[in-house]
């Protein structure tokens, strides 16, 4: 788990995937979320956050924050 963007979310290890998505959405600036052209990049960011969280759960890392 070396992704600094995921670490900034400050989620506990046992957070649900839905909680990860909610935190990732809140991490983006509203103007960034509003640009239709960034849709693919936003989806890629959300997927990366979910993958980083799944990796962290699999390794059993301690909580960040």
Phi and psi in degrees as a GROMACS rama.xvg file:
@    title "Ramachandran Plot"
@    xaxis  label "Phi"
@    yaxis  label "Psi"
@TYPE xy
-112.526  6.89246  UNK-2
-78.4222  111.799  UNK-3
-64.8867  -29.6118  UNK-4
-65.412  -39.6727  UNK-5
-67.9424  -40.9448  UNK-6
-62.0925  -34.2222  UNK-7
-68.8994  -17.8693  UNK-8
-67.9982  -28.3211  UNK-9
63.5965  41.1312  UNK-10
-91.955  146.955  UNK-11
-73.0005  160.112  UNK-12
-59.42  -36.9185  UNK-13
-88.37  12.1456  UNK-14
-63.1666  145.827  UNK-15
-77.8397  159.734  UNK-16
-57.8192  -34.135  UNK-17
-65.1455  -39.4696  UNK-18
-65.389  -35.5655  UNK-19
-64.0189  -45.7053  UNK-20
-62.3415  -42.8896  UNK-21
-61.416  -42.7112  UNK-22
-66.5093  -38.3456  UNK-23
-66.5845  -39.5397  UNK-24
-64.2626  -43.2408  UNK-25
-66.9281  -25.3395  UNK-26
-71.7367  -22.5172  UNK-27
-86.2432  143.057  UNK-28
-66.0826  142.634  UNK-29
-55.7498  -35.4448  UNK-30
-65.7276  -35.1679  UNK-31
-67.711  -40.054  UNK-32
-68.0529  -25.1374  UNK-33
-82.5137  -18.6907  UNK-34
-79.961  116.364  UNK-35
-63.7728  -32.1053  UNK-36
-67.1518  -17.3287  UNK-37
-92.6736  8.21458  UNK-38
-57.759  -46.0719  UNK-39
-63.4632  -39.8792  UNK-40
-67.4299  -38.9062  UNK-41
-63.354  -44.8723  UNK-42
-62.0817  -39.6852  UNK-43
-64.1389  -42.1454  UNK-44
-60.8443  -46.5226  UNK-45
-61.4098  -42.553  UNK-46
-63.1808  -40.7741  UNK-47
-63.0278  -39.6831  UNK-48
-66.1254  -40.4568  UNK-49
-65.7143  -40.8209  UNK-50
-66.6704  -40.9081  UNK-51
-63.815  -38.4131  UNK-52
-68.8236  -42.6411  UNK-53
-62.7114  -39.0068  UNK-54
-64.8406  -41.6169  UNK-55
-64.6149  -40.551  UNK-56
-65.4759  -37.9125  UNK-57
-67.0903  -35.4252  UNK-58
-87.8608  -15.2737  UNK-59
72.6236  34.9111  UNK-60
-61.7324  158.172  UNK-61
-76.5842  157.962  UNK-62
-63.9827  148.857  UNK-63
-94.9828  170.16  UNK-64
